[in-house]
């Protein structure tokens, strides 16, 4: 009888410890998921603001330089396309190169207060985006470590948590190497 009570007590203790571990790890996953979602939201807002500022820059450049043709034609095309944040950011990076070229080739733009304000806001967004992307990727690394590591991978399987890609689109678990673009 005492042996049965001891076994039952031991099972209750083991189940209790496993339950506590599950709750702790589940909360850890939830913390990372919340941080990932907050970062994604901030990144999306910055990308959207960057997109809007580049759109405003088109009008300022046209007004200041009296240009008739298309300026940053990719910006116009992007309005109708559905892109991920990463793809949109990559396209906007290409437009930023064009923006810098136009700025450097036309000193008249540097006399426009509106243009200088847009340029400064774009530079600040670039700094913020860089910091947010590094933070996001560091959280993804920690999250993916939990998903892969034993025994936390058991909780991941139970809760249907999957590995996540880094912001720059890299999937470290596939054989595709062309996602490592500069």
C-alpha positions in Angstrom: 0.0 0.0 0.0 2.8 2.4 0.9 4.6 1.6 -2.4 1.4 2.4 -4.4 1.1 5.7 -2.6 4.7 6.4 -3.2 4.4 5.7 -6.9 1.2 7.8 -7.2 2.9 10.7 -5.3 6.0 10.3 -7.6 3.7 10.4 -10.7 1.9 13.5 -9.4 5.2 15.2 -8.7 6.6 14.3 -12.2 3.4 15.4 -13.9 3.4 18.6 -11.9 7.1 19.3 -12.9 6.4 18.6 -16.5 3.3 20.9 -16.4 5.4 23.7 -14.8 8.0 23.2 -17.5 5.4 23.3 -20.2 3.9 26.5 -18.9 7.3 28.2 -18.6 8.3 27.2 -22.1 4.9 28.1 -23.6 5.2 31.5 -22.0 8.8 31.9 -23.4 7.4 31.1 -26.9 4.6 33.6 -26.4 7.1 36.3 -25.3 9.2 35.8 -28.5 6.1 35.7 -30.6 4.9 39.0 -29.1 8.3 40.6 -29.7 8.4 39.3 -33.2 5.0 40.7 -34.0 5.8 44.1 -32.5 9.0 44.2 -34.5 7.2 43.3 -37.7 4.6 46.0 -37.0 7.3 48.6 -36.5 9.2 47.5 -39.6 6.0 47.6 -41.7 5.2 51.1 -40.4 8.7 52.3 -41.3 8.6 50.8 -44.7 5.2 52.3 -45.4 6.4 55.7 -44.2 9.5 55.3 -46.5 7.2 54.4 -49.4 5.0 57.5 -48.7 8.1 59.8 -48.4 9.5 58.6 -51.7 6.1 59.3 -53.3 6.2 62.8 -51.9 9.8 63.2 -53.1 8.6 62.6 -56.7 6.3 65.7 -56.5 9.0 67.8 -54.9 11.6 66.8 -57.5 9.2 67.4 -60.3 8.3 70.9 -58.9 11.9 71.9 -58.2 13.6 70.6 -61.3 10.7 70.9 -63.8 11.0 67.3 -64.9 8.2 65.9 -67.1 9.1 62.1 -67.3 8.8 59.4 -64.8 10.8 59.7 -61.6 11.2 56.5 -59.6 8.9 54.5 -61.9 9.1 51.5 -59.5 7.3 53.5 -56.8 4.3 53.9 -59.1 4.3 50.2 -60.0 4.6 49.1 -56.4 1.2 50.6 -55.5 -0.6 47.9 -57.4 1.6 45.0 -56.4 1.2 42.8 -53.3 4.7 42.3 -51.9 6.0 41.1 -48.5 7.6 43.6 -46.3 11.0 42.2 -47.2 10.4 42.4 -51.0 9.0 46.0 -50.6 11.9 47.0 -48.6 14.3 45.6 -51.2 12.5 47.5 -54.0 12.5 50.7 -51.9 16.3 50.3 -51.3 16.8 50.3 -55.1 14.6 53.5 -55.3 16.7 55.0 -52.5 19.8 54.5 -54.7 18.0 56.4 -57.5 16.9 59.1 -55.0 20.5 59.6 -53.8 21.7 59.8 -57.5 19.1 62.5 -58.2 20.0 64.4 -55.1 23.7 64.3 -55.8 23.3 65.3 -59.4 21.0 68.3 -58.7 22.2 70.9 -56.2 19.0 72.8 -56.8 17.2 70.2 -54.7 19.4 70.9 -51.7 18.0 74.4 -51.6 14.5 73.1 -51.1 13.5 72.9 -47.5 10.8 70.3 -48.3 13.3 68.1 -50.1 15.8 68.4 -47.2 13.1 67.5 -44.7 12.1 64.4 -46.8 15.8 63.4 -47.1 16.3 63.7 -43.4 13.2 61.7 -42.6 14.3 59.0 -45.1 17.8 58.8 -43.5 16.2 58.5 -40.0 13.9 55.7 -41.3 16.9 53.9 -42.7 18.6 54.0 -39.4 15.5 52.8 -37.6 14.9 50.0 -40.1 18.4 48.8 -39.8 18.1 48.6 -36.0 14.7 47.0 -36.1 15.8 44.4 -38.6 18.8 43.5 -36.4 16.5 43.2 -33.4 14.0 41.2 -35.3 16.6 38.8 -36.6 18.1 38.3 -33.1 14.7 37.4 -31.7 14.1 35.0 -34.6 17.4 33.3 -33.8 16.3 32.8 -30.2 12.9 31.6 -31.2 14.3 29.2 -33.8 16.7 27.9 -31.2 13.8 27.0 -29.0 11.9 25.4 -31.8 14.9 23.2 -32.6 16.3 22.4 -29.2 15.3 19.5 -27.0 13.1 19.5 -24.9 11.6 22.8 -25.9 11.0 21.4 -29.4 8.4 19.1 -27.9 6.4 22.1 -26.8 6.9 23.5 -30.3 5.4 20.4 -31.8 2.5 20.3 -29.4 1.7 24.0 -30.0 2.4 23.9 -33.8 5.2 26.4 -33.7 7.3 26.4 -36.9 10.7 27.8 -37.7 10.5 31.4 -38.9 12.6 33.1 -41.6 14.8 36.0 -40.9 13.6 39.4 -42.1 15.9 39.4 -45.1 14.1 36.3 -46.4 16.8 33.8 -45.5 15.6 30.3 -44.6 18.6 28.6 -43.0 16.9 25.2 -43.3 16.7 24.8 -47.0 19.2 24.2 -49.8 18.4 27.3 -51.7 21.4 29.6 -51.6 20.1 32.4 -53.9 18.2 34.0 -51.0 21.5 35.2 -49.7 21.5 38.4 -51.7 23.2 41.6 -50.9 
